Amino acid sequence: MIDHIAQSAGAAQARAMPSLLAKPCPLPKPSLLGRFRNQLDRLAKSEKGTASLDFVICVPVIMAIFMASIESGMLMTRFILLEQSVDIVMRNLRLGQYPNATVQALKHEICSRTIVMSDCESNITIDLQPVSTTTWAFPSQELACVDRGTSIQPSTTFNVGAAHQIMMVRVCVIQDAIFPTTGLGLKLPKDAQGGYGLIATSAFVNEP
């Protein structure tokens, strides 16, 4: 009887030992540096946000190209219309269609044909003078454009000349850039108010 009880106790103890041995031991908690390193490893292996990364990189470049295209298109449109308007007005002038031509009258005629110019008549200067056929001396000074920071108008020459004289006309119009701080608008030479000058030059011979 005693032997049977001893055997039963031994068997129960033997069954209890594996369960005690199988119980996992608690792992030491990682340090703060270790947790930070593991987080970095997970972030480096993660593929989340890859589409957003492409968007962030590409969109500013595309927008810069888009704004530069608009700026250059408007610049060329303004310049072409200004040259065309100056040519038409100077042709009418040499044909005598403006018998009592004044600076203000020519400003109005030129600006009325440039539909994309903002506040054209206030921002335009006209220099008109004959060219000597003896010395062929052309104007040496640069054309003075309007300084919108002051109320003083720049000094220019306005002389419609006589019959058979060769005339040279220079016109400057100040216009604001559409995107003055981006792309082409940032590179354009501008005045203190952020405007750039469009200059058109033409020559003709007064009709008799």
Disulfide bonds with the S-S distance in Angstrom:
Cys111-Cys120 2.03
Cys145-Cys172 1.83
